[in-house]
Amino acid sequence: MTTRRRPPLLFLPLVIAVLQVFGTHVASLRQGADFTVPALLLLLAGPAFLVLRRRAPGLTVAGCAAMTLAYVAAGFPNGPFAVSLAIGLVLALVSRARWWAWGSAAAFAAGILGISLWRGESQYFGLLWLVVLLLGGELARAGRLRRVERRRAAAEQLKHQADQERLAIARDIHDVVAHSLSMINVQASVALHLAQKDPDSAKLLEALSNIKDGSAQSLADVRQVLSVLRQDAPRIPSQRLEQIPELLSGLTGLQTHYSPPDKEPDWVDEKVENTIYRVVQESLTNVVRHAQASQIEVAVQLTETKAQVSVTDNGIGLGDAEEGNGLRGLRERVQSLGGTVSLDTSDLPGSTPGARITALIPAPPAHQEKS
């Protein structure tokens, strides 16, 4: 992001000084008045205070007001002698030196009224000009505040999007790596058992083949997720419902049963399918790692109003285990679609209670109204 380059600090004071001196000198010639050295010094003193505008905008506007008032009090020729005061007022208002600006303007107005009463002259036009200038400065200040607020809101939105993107990538990597490593660990345990106890080389080769296929798929999934960081792949991975049987086939030593949906409503898009797939994947990972189960049932139901997926096992149950990153990420996935995740006791046959994870994703409100 490139930053706008500021003009040199002395540029504005020099321009204002030339404008005030030259303009007032020309005006004095037309008025037939003398343009004296004290008048010149006061015309240069106001712009000189503008050098402090970035560090001390309040002091700047106070100094400009004092020099301008002194010029008027001395009775020097009329002309553009108040340009430095006008610039100082606007800069002070925009630079959050609001009370300095209004205080200096009030003091200047009081001084002008005093001079007018003393000389018996009317300076109401100058006071009206001062009010208009203050209102213009307030409008400029309000516009600046709106721009700052818009930039702040845009920066917060970008940060929020970046945070959500990091969370999504972290969930994808966790789901892929945790599931694949769990499956590889199971297959490696089977292969080690066969190598030590069972002379059947066919079963050993099958286990080794499963390890090879699982690791290859894991690498492919990790590459797909990491490619998002290089911005050369879509954000949503391509896991679909038809890949769930393949997911279950990698579970060696477990009885599995899958109940697929009867139909797929129009509102079930790739994001919903990917979320259902990840729910099943994370649930299977937890079963393999912790449940000590022998049976697993996966059921997916899709209707015009909701999508429901449940993974049930006959393992050791929920126990007192704390919720880990996997289940937390699973909840975040489902909640991002307006859904909920619940855990309860399994009703599969067995001597242990088992566990069931159920995710419910509602259809979008517009589709439900249409139904």
Order of alpha helices (4+ residues) and beta strands (2+ residues): alpha-alpha-alpha-alpha-alpha-alpha-alpha-alpha-beta-alpha-beta-beta-alpha-beta-beta-alpha
